[in-house]
Amino acid sequence: MRWLLHLACPLLVTALFAAPAVAQDAPQAEPEKKVSFHREVRPILQLHCQGCHQPAKRLGDLVLTSYAELKRGGETEEPGFIPGKPDESELLKQLLPQDGKPPAMPKDRPPLSEKEIATLRQWIAQGAEDDTPMSDRAVVDMAHPPVYVLPPVITSVAYSPDGNLIAVSGYHEVLLHKSDGSEIVARLVGLSERIESAIFSPDGKFLAVTGGSPGRFGEVQIWDVEKKQLVLSAHVGYDTVYGASWSHDGKLVAFGCADNNVRAIEAETGKQVLQQGAHTDWVLDTYFSTDSSHLVSVSRDRSLKLTEVATQRFVDNITSITPGALKGGLNSVDRHPTKDEVVVGGADGAPKIFRIYRDPGKPRQIGDDFNLIRAFESMPGRICTVAYNQDGTSILAGSSFDDPQAGVRLGELRAYSAADGKLLWKSSAAIGSVYCADYRPDGAQIVAAGFDGKVRIFDAATGQIATEFSAVPLNAQ
């Protein structure tokens, strides 16, 4: 029998060791991926829903900017979702076709993609947990405006057409000041953490605001100035947007994007009517031609480009495209009040005036800079803002630069004669970096602001500071 066992043992050993190997090679079911509200669900709501459902614009009494508000639901008194029951959740009912009818939401916009719907469904089916970090749960809205311990960096200031108000950027808000700095008239608090521009419409009835939350979303806001109400919020892409400008009739708002595109939307509906992608870097500012048939845009790619609005067609590089001719990106553009000429400023510190349209009889040549009308004396640092006065006779430029010896950031504000380039005056005494400036419509004064959070009013004729004030109310605590 011993020889039988000797023969059987190898078979027994093989069987014993082979069985686990078969089990290990069998396909294993992977655990279902946990969907994150903060990282996956919230961005979907930001992109498609928060334009109409936010604290400043509670359409249907529904707010979709936080987990708690989403769960509460809106005027139907139905909760936004029922954990574990996606098919019974109001959120999905509104986003999916019902009884042969198209989805009710988003209103007047394309429906969500299958992937986005699947993400929302899976999140609810898994229990609809809230993983929002504590740092993102603070409420900032019209009822709970930001509280400032230190002044914010100011990126935008603009006079109203009647000269009675100044719109000043803050954190999550635009503050409307009386033009003498004596009082804050309104605090327009919205979703965007960062405000990049705030510009009054030609009739002064509305305020276009561009900004967003870096790395999350871009947003264009349209506010009713008299009612102090948000009338439109259009979300654009996944990063902040810049440089708002109005068409002459107040129907369109153009702006630049960090995805290298220049865009324009209808101010009333938010419908996109222009997208041009000829730039190769962030687009930082825009301005319409006198009849709004064309749009000019400046970018970190060192170019000033011309776009035809009706066709969305890139027409021309207004600046020279000769390699090495441009010394850095362009940050700001403003148009002459009555002519199709623009002043631009950027990293090389020299303001320049260009005509928008190239003479069709002038042959294009490498190395030409035919559209250039005038280059002004260079300023220290890089130019962050430029502006024409009310009749186009003078231009304003503000700059920013670092003083390595003092270890501080400084700035300078200059006024030039537009006709001959003569320097009219300059101001640099303890004003810090100048990121934004504007002429009062009557041309008598200038408002400027920047790194130190103070708003300063200058005499336009002399450059002397008339008054200065804090952009925001400061909490000493």
C-alpha positions as CSV (number, residue, x, y, z in Angstrom):
1,M,0.0,0.0,0.0
2,R,3.0,2.3,0.7
3,W,3.7,2.6,-3.1
4,L,0.1,3.6,-3.7
5,L,0.3,6.3,-1.2
6,H,3.6,7.4,-2.7
7,L,2.0,7.8,-6.1
8,A,-1.2,9.5,-4.6
9,C,0.6,12.1,-2.5
10,P,1.9,14.1,-5.4
11,L,-1.6,14.2,-6.8
12,L,-3.0,15.2,-3.4
13,V,-0.4,17.9,-2.9
14,T,-1.0,19.3,-6.4
15,A,-4.7,19.4,-5.7
16,L,-4.3,21.1,-2.3
17,F,-2.0,23.8,-3.7
18,A,-3.9,24.2,-7.0
19,A,-7.2,25.0,-5.5
20,P,-6.2,28.3,-4.0
21,A,-4.5,29.3,-7.3
22,V,-7.8,28.9,-9.2
23,A,-9.6,31.0,-6.6
24,Q,-7.0,33.8,-6.9
25,D,-7.2,33.9,-10.7
26,A,-11.0,34.3,-10.6
27,P,-12.3,37.8,-11.5
28,Q,-13.1,39.8,-8.3
29,A,-16.0,42.3,-8.2
30,E,-14.6,45.8,-7.6
31,P,-16.3,47.8,-4.8
32,E,-18.5,50.6,-6.1
33,K,-16.7,54.0,-6.2
34,K,-17.9,56.4,-3.5
35,V,-19.2,59.6,-5.1
36,S,-18.1,62.8,-3.4
37,F,-20.6,65.6,-3.0
38,H,-17.9,68.2,-2.7
39,R,-15.7,67.1,-5.6
40,E,-18.2,65.6,-8.0
41,V,-21.8,66.6,-7.3
42,R,-21.2,70.3,-6.3
43,P,-19.3,71.1,-9.6
44,I,-22.3,69.8,-11.6
45,L,-24.7,72.0,-9.7
46,Q,-22.3,75.0,-10.0
47,L,-22.2,74.6,-13.8
48,H,-25.8,74.0,-14.6
49,C,-28.0,75.2,-11.6
50,Q,-26.5,77.9,-9.4
51,G,-27.0,80.7,-12.0
52,C,-30.7,80.7,-11.1
53,H,-30.7,79.0,-7.7
54,Q,-28.4,80.9,-5.3
55,P,-28.9,83.2,-2.3
56,A,-28.9,86.4,-4.5
57,K,-31.4,84.8,-6.9
58,R,-33.7,82.3,-5.3
59,L,-35.7,81.1,-8.3
60,G,-38.5,78.9,-7.0
61,D,-37.2,79.6,-3.4
62,L,-34.5,77.0,-4.3
63,V,-30.9,77.5,-3.4
64,L,-28.3,75.0,-4.7
65,T,-25.1,76.4,-3.3
66,S,-24.8,74.1,-0.2
67,Y,-25.7,70.6,0.9
68,A,-28.2,71.8,3.5
69,E,-30.1,74.0,1.0
70,L,-30.2,71.3,-1.6
71,K,-31.6,68.9,1.0
72,R,-34.2,71.5,2.1
73,G,-35.7,71.8,-1.4
74,G,-37.7,74.7,-2.8
75,E,-41.2,76.1,-2.9
76,T,-42.8,72.7,-3.6
77,E,-41.8,71.7,0.0
78,E,-40.4,68.5,-1.3
79,P,-36.8,67.7,-0.2
80,G,-34.2,67.9,-2.9
81,F,-33.3,64.3,-2.5
82,I,-34.1,61.2,-0.5
83,P,-31.0,59.3,0.5
84,G,-30.9,55.9,-1.0
85,K,-33.9,56.6,-3.3
86,P,-32.7,58.4,-6.5
87,D,-36.0,57.7,-8.4
88,E,-38.0,59.4,-5.7
89,S,-35.7,62.4,-5.4
90,E,-37.0,65.7,-6.7
91,L,-33.5,66.7,-8.0
92,L,-33.5,63.9,-10.5
93,K,-37.2,64.3,-11.4
94,Q,-36.4,67.9,-12.5
95,L,-33.4,66.9,-14.5
96,L,-34.9,63.9,-16.3
97,P,-37.8,63.6,-18.9
98,Q,-41.2,63.1,-17.3
99,D,-44.3,61.6,-19.0
100,G,-42.7,62.1,-22.5
101,K,-41.9,65.8,-21.8
102,P,-38.3,67.1,-21.8
103,P,-36.5,67.8,-18.5
104,A,-37.8,70.8,-16.7
105,M,-34.3,71.9,-15.7
106,P,-32.0,73.5,-16.5
107,K,-34.5,76.1,-17.8
108,D,-33.9,77.1,-21.4
109,R,-30.6,75.3,-21.5
110,P,-29.3,71.9,-22.7
111,P,-30.1,69.0,-20.4
112,L,-27.3,67.4,-18.3
113,S,-25.2,64.7,-19.9
114,E,-25.8,61.0,-19.2
115,K,-22.5,60.9,-17.2
116,E,-23.6,63.8,-15.0
117,I,-27.0,62.3,-14.3
118,A,-25.3,59.0,-13.5
119,T,-23.1,60.7,-11.0
120,L,-26.0,62.4,-9.2
121,R,-28.0,59.1,-9.2
122,Q,-25.1,57.1,-7.8
123,W,-24.5,59.7,-5.1
124,I,-28.1,59.6,-3.9
125,A,-28.2,55.8,-4.1
126,Q,-25.1,55.6,-1.9
127,G,-26.8,57.6,0.8
128,A,-26.2,61.2,-0.4
129,E,-23.5,62.0,2.2
130,D,-22.1,65.4,2.8
131,D,-18.2,65.6,2.6
132,T,-18.0,69.4,2.4
133,P,-14.9,70.6,4.3
134,M,-15.6,72.9,7.2
135,S,-13.7,75.7,5.5
136,D,-16.2,75.7,2.7
137,R,-19.4,75.7,4.9
138,A,-19.3,79.4,5.9
139,V,-22.3,81.3,4.5
140,V,-21.5,84.4,2.5
141,D,-24.6,86.1,0.9
142,M,-26.6,89.3,0.9
143,A,-27.8,88.6,4.4
144,H,-24.3,87.6,5.6
145,P,-21.8,89.9,3.8
146,P,-18.1,89.3,4.1
147,V,-16.4,90.5,7.3
148,Y,-13.0,92.1,6.7
149,V,-10.2,92.2,9.2
150,L,-7.7,93.4,6.6
151,P,-8.5,95.4,3.4
152,P,-8.7,93.2,0.2
153,V,-6.7,93.8,-2.9
154,I,-8.8,95.8,-5.3
155,T,-8.9,94.7,-8.9
156,S,-11.7,96.9,-10.3
157,V,-13.1,100.4,-9.9
158,A,-15.6,102.2,-12.2
159,Y,-17.7,105.3,-12.1
160,S,-21.4,105.2,-13.0
161,P,-22.3,107.1,-16.2
162,D,-23.8,110.0,-14.0
163,G,-20.7,110.1,-11.9
164,N,-22.6,109.6,-8.6
165,L,-21.4,106.1,-7.8
166,I,-18.1,104.1,-7.8
167,A,-18.3,100.3,-8.1
168,V,-15.4,98.7,-6.1
169,S,-14.4,95.1,-6.1
170,G,-14.2,93.2,-2.8
171,Y,-14.3,89.5,-1.7
172,H,-17.5,87.8,-2.9
173,E,-19.0,91.3,-3.6
174,V,-19.0,94.6,-5.4
175,L,-19.4,97.6,-3.1
176,L,-21.2,100.7,-4.5
177,H,-19.8,103.9,-2.9
178,K,-20.9,107.4,-3.2
179,S,-18.4,109.1,-5.5
180,D,-17.0,111.3,-2.7
181,G,-16.3,108.2,-0.6
182,S,-18.7,109.3,2.2
183,E,-21.0,106.3,2.2
184,I,-21.4,102.7,1.0
185,V,-24.7,102.7,-0.8
186,A,-25.0,98.9,-1.5
187,R,-23.1,95.6,-1.1
188,L,-23.8,93.3,-4.0
189,V,-22.8,89.9,-2.7
190,G,-22.7,86.9,-5.1
191,L,-21.2,83.5,-5.5
192,S,-17.8,84.5,-7.0
193,E,-15.1,84.7,-4.4
194,R,-12.9,86.7,-6.7
195,I,-14.1,89.8,-8.6
196,E,-12.0,90.7,-11.6
197,S,-14.1,93.5,-13.2
198,A,-17.3,95.5,-12.5
199,I,-18.6,97.8,-15.3
200,F,-21.8,99.9,-15.5
201,S,-24.0,99.6,-18.5
202,P,-24.1,102.6,-20.9
203,D,-27.4,103.8,-19.3
204,G,-26.2,103.1,-15.8
205,K,-29.1,100.8,-14.9
206,F,-27.1,97.6,-14.7
207,L,-23.7,96.4,-13.5
208,A,-21.8,93.6,-15.3
209,V,-19.4,91.7,-13.0
210,T,-16.9,89.1,-14.0
211,G,-15.0,86.8,-11.7
212,G,-15.4,83.3,-10.2
213,S,-13.6,80.9,-7.9
214,P,-10.2,79.9,-9.2
215,G,-10.0,76.3,-10.4
216,R,-13.8,75.9,-9.9
217,F,-15.9,78.1,-12.1
218,G,-16.1,81.5,-13.9
219,E,-19.2,83.7,-13.6
220,V,-20.7,86.7,-15.2
221,Q,-23.2,88.6,-13.0
222,I,-25.7,91.2,-14.1
223,W,-27.1,93.4,-11.3
224,D,-30.0,95.8,-11.3
225,V,-28.3,98.9,-9.8
226,E,-31.5,100.6,-8.5
227,K,-33.1,97.5,-7.1
228,K,-29.7,96.1,-5.9
229,Q,-30.8,92.7,-7.2
230,L,-29.0,90.0,-9.2
231,V,-30.9,89.5,-12.5
232,L,-28.5,87.1,-14.2
233,S,-25.7,84.7,-13.3
234,A,-24.0,82.9,-16.2
235,H,-21.4,80.3,-15.3
236,V,-18.5,79.9,-17.7
237,G,-15.9,77.2,-17.6
238,Y,-13.8,76.2,-14.6
239,D,-11.7,79.3,-13.8
240,T,-12.2,83.0,-13.2
241,V,-13.2,85.3,-16.1
242,Y,-11.9,88.8,-16.8
243,G,-12.4,92.2,-18.4
244,A,-16.1,92.8,-18.9
245,S,-17.3,95.4,-21.5
246,W,-20.7,96.4,-22.7
247,S,-21.8,96.9,-26.3
248,H,-22.9,100.5,-27.1
249,D,-26.6,99.5,-26.9
250,G,-26.3,97.6,-23.6
251,K,-27.4,94.3,-25.2
252,L,-24.2,92.3,-25.0
253,V,-21.4,91.8,-22.4
254,A,-18.0,90.6,-23.6
255,F,-15.3,89.2,-21.3
256,G,-12.0,87.2,-21.4
257,C,-11.3,83.8,-20.1
258,A,-8.4,81.7,-18.7
259,D,-9.1,79.1,-21.3
260,N,-7.7,81.5,-23.9
261,N,-11.1,82.4,-25.3
262,V,-12.9,85.7,-25.6
263,R,-16.7,85.4,-25.3
264,A,-19.8,87.5,-25.3
265,I,-23.3,86.9,-24.0
266,E,-26.7,88.5,-24.2
267,A,-27.1,90.6,-21.0
268,E,-30.8,89.8,-20.7
269,T,-30.7,86.0,-21.2
270,G,-27.1,84.9,-20.7
271,K,-27.1,83.2,-24.1
272,Q,-23.5,83.0,-25.5
273,V,-23.3,84.8,-28.9
274,L,-19.6,84.9,-29.4
275,Q,-16.6,82.6,-28.8
276,Q,-13.2,83.2,-30.4
277,G,-10.2,81.1,-29.6
278,A,-7.4,82.7,-31.5
279,H,-5.5,83.8,-28.4
280,T,-2.8,81.4,-27.0
281,D,-3.0,82.6,-23.3
282,W,-5.4,84.1,-20.9
283,V,-7.6,86.9,-22.2
284,L,-7.6,89.7,-19.6
285,D,-9.6,92.6,-21.1
286,T,-12.1,93.4,-23.9
287,Y,-13.7,96.4,-25.5
288,F,-16.3,96.9,-28.3
289,S,-15.8,99.1,-31.3
290,T,-17.9,102.3,-31.5
291,D,-20.7,100.5,-33.4
292,S,-20.2,97.2,-31.5
293,S,-19.6,95.4,-34.8
294,H,-16.2,94.3,-33.7
295,L,-14.5,93.4,-30.4
296,V,-10.9,93.9,-29.3
297,S,-9.2,91.8,-26.7
298,V,-5.8,91.7,-25.0
299,S,-4.1,88.7,-23.6
300,R,-1.0,87.4,-21.8
301,D,0.0,86.1,-25.2
302,R,1.3,89.7,-26.0
303,S,-1.4,90.4,-28.6
304,L,-4.3,92.8,-29.3
305,K,-6.8,91.0,-31.5
306,L,-9.8,92.0,-33.5
307,T,-13.0,89.9,-33.8
308,E,-16.1,90.4,-35.9
309,V,-19.1,90.0,-33.5
310,A,-21.7,88.8,-36.0
311,T,-19.6,86.0,-37.4
312,Q,-17.4,85.3,-34.4
313,R,-14.5,85.5,-36.9
314,F,-11.0,86.4,-35.9
315,V,-10.0,89.3,-38.2
316,D,-6.6,90.6,-37.4
317,N,-3.7,91.0,-35.0
318,I,-3.9,94.8,-34.3
319,T,-0.4,94.7,-32.7
320,S,2.7,93.6,-34.6
321,I,3.2,89.9,-34.7
322,T,7.0,90.1,-35.4
323,P,8.9,87.9,-33.0
324,G,10.5,90.0,-30.3
325,A,8.5,93.2,-31.1
326,L,6.3,92.8,-28.1
327,K,8.0,92.5,-24.7
328,G,5.3,91.0,-22.6
329,G,1.6,90.3,-22.0
330,L,-1.1,92.9,-22.3
331,N,-3.3,93.5,-19.3
332,S,-5.7,96.4,-20.1
333,V,-7.5,98.1,-23.0
334,D,-9.8,101.1,-23.3
335,R,-11.4,102.7,-26.4
336,H,-11.4,106.4,-27.4
337,P,-14.9,107.8,-26.6
338,T,-15.7,108.5,-30.3
339,K,-13.1,106.9,-32.4
340,D,-12.1,103.4,-33.2
341,E,-8.8,103.8,-31.5
342,V,-7.7,102.0,-28.3
343,V,-5.0,102.5,-25.7
344,V,-3.4,99.3,-24.2
345,G,-0.9,98.6,-21.5
346,G,1.1,95.6,-20.3
347,A,4.3,94.1,-19.1
348,D,6.6,96.4,-21.0
349,G,5.4,99.5,-19.1
350,A,4.7,101.6,-22.2
351,P,1.1,102.7,-23.0
352,K,0.4,102.6,-26.7
353,I,-2.5,103.8,-28.9
354,F,-3.6,101.7,-31.9
355,R,-6.2,102.2,-34.6
356,I,-8.5,99.2,-34.6
357,Y,-8.8,98.7,-38.4
358,R,-5.9,98.2,-40.8
359,D,-6.0,100.3,-44.0
360,P,-7.0,97.7,-46.7
361,G,-4.7,99.4,-49.2
362,K,-1.7,98.9,-46.9
363,P,0.1,95.6,-47.8
364,R,0.8,93.4,-44.8
365,Q,4.5,92.9,-44.1
366,I,6.4,91.0,-41.5
367,G,7.9,93.6,-39.1
368,D,5.3,96.3,-39.7
369,D,3.4,97.9,-36.9
370,F,1.0,99.9,-39.1
371,N,-1.8,100.2,-36.6
372,L,0.4,101.9,-34.0
373,I,-0.5,105.6,-33.6
374,R,1.6,106.5,-30.6
375,A,3.9,104.9,-27.9
376,F,4.3,106.8,-24.7
377,E,7.1,107.1,-22.3
378,S,7.6,103.9,-20.3
379,M,6.6,103.6,-16.7
380,P,8.3,101.7,-13.9
381,G,7.0,98.1,-13.7
382,R,4.1,96.6,-15.6
383,I,0.9,98.5,-16.6
384,C,-2.2,97.0,-15.0
385,T,-4.8,99.6,-16.1
386,V,-5.4,102.2,-18.8
387,A,-8.2,104.6,-19.5
388,Y,-9.3,107.5,-21.7
389,N,-10.9,110.7,-20.3
390,Q,-14.3,111.8,-21.4
391,D,-13.2,113.6,-24.6
392,G,-10.2,111.4,-25.5
393,T,-7.6,114.2,-25.0
394,S,-5.7,112.4,-22.2
395,I,-5.0,108.9,-21.1
396,L,-4.4,107.4,-17.7
397,A,-2.1,104.5,-16.9
398,G,-1.4,102.7,-13.5
399,S,1.5,100.4,-12.8
400,S,2.9,97.9,-10.3
401,F,6.5,97.0,-9.5
402,D,8.5,95.6,-6.7
403,D,11.2,97.5,-4.8
404,P,13.8,94.8,-3.9
405,Q,15.7,97.1,-1.6
406,A,12.7,98.2,0.5
407,G,11.0,94.8,0.1
408,V,7.7,96.4,-0.8
409,R,5.3,96.5,-3.8
410,L,5.0,100.0,-5.3
411,G,3.0,101.6,-8.0
412,E,2.6,104.7,-10.1
413,L,-0.3,106.6,-11.7
414,R,0.4,108.8,-14.8
415,A,-1.6,111.0,-17.1
416,Y,-0.5,111.7,-20.7
417,S,-1.7,113.9,-23.5
418,A,-3.2,111.7,-26.1
419,A,-2.3,114.0,-28.9
420,D,1.4,114.3,-28.5
421,G,2.4,111.9,-25.7
422,K,3.4,114.5,-23.3
423,L,3.5,113.5,-19.6
424,L,1.0,115.6,-17.8
425,W,1.7,114.4,-14.2
426,K,2.6,111.4,-12.2
427,S,1.8,110.3,-8.7
428,S,3.7,107.6,-6.8
429,A,3.7,108.9,-3.2
430,A,2.7,106.0,-1.0
431,I,-0.1,104.7,-3.2
432,G,1.2,101.2,-3.7
433,S,0.5,99.1,-6.8
434,V,-2.2,100.5,-9.0
435,Y,-4.4,97.7,-10.4
436,C,-7.4,99.7,-11.6
437,A,-8.4,103.3,-12.4
438,D,-11.2,105.3,-14.1
439,Y,-12.0,108.8,-15.1
440,R,-15.2,110.4,-13.7
441,P,-17.5,111.0,-16.7
442,D,-17.0,114.8,-16.4
443,G,-13.3,114.4,-16.5
444,A,-12.6,116.3,-13.3
445,Q,-11.5,113.5,-11.1
446,I,-9.9,110.1,-11.2
447,V,-10.5,107.0,-9.0
448,A,-7.7,104.5,-8.5
449,A,-7.0,101.5,-6.3
450,G,-4.9,98.4,-6.0
451,F,-2.8,96.4,-3.6
452,D,-3.3,98.3,-0.3
453,G,-7.1,98.2,-0.4
454,K,-7.6,101.9,-0.3
455,V,-9.6,103.9,-2.9
456,R,-8.1,107.2,-3.8
457,I,-9.7,110.2,-5.6
458,F,-7.3,112.3,-7.6
459,D,-7.7,115.7,-9.2
460,A,-7.5,114.9,-12.9
461,A,-5.7,118.2,-13.8
462,T,-2.9,118.0,-11.2
463,G,-2.7,114.4,-10.0
464,Q,-3.1,115.6,-6.4
465,I,-5.0,113.2,-4.0
466,A,-8.3,114.8,-3.0
467,T,-9.4,112.1,-0.6
468,E,-8.9,108.4,0.2
469,F,-11.0,105.8,2.0
470,S,-11.2,102.1,2.7
471,A,-12.9,100.0,0.1
472,V,-14.7,97.9,2.7
473,P,-15.9,98.2,6.3
474,L,-13.1,96.9,8.5
475,N,-13.8,94.9,11.7
476,A,-11.3,95.8,14.3
477,Q,-11.9,92.5,16.1
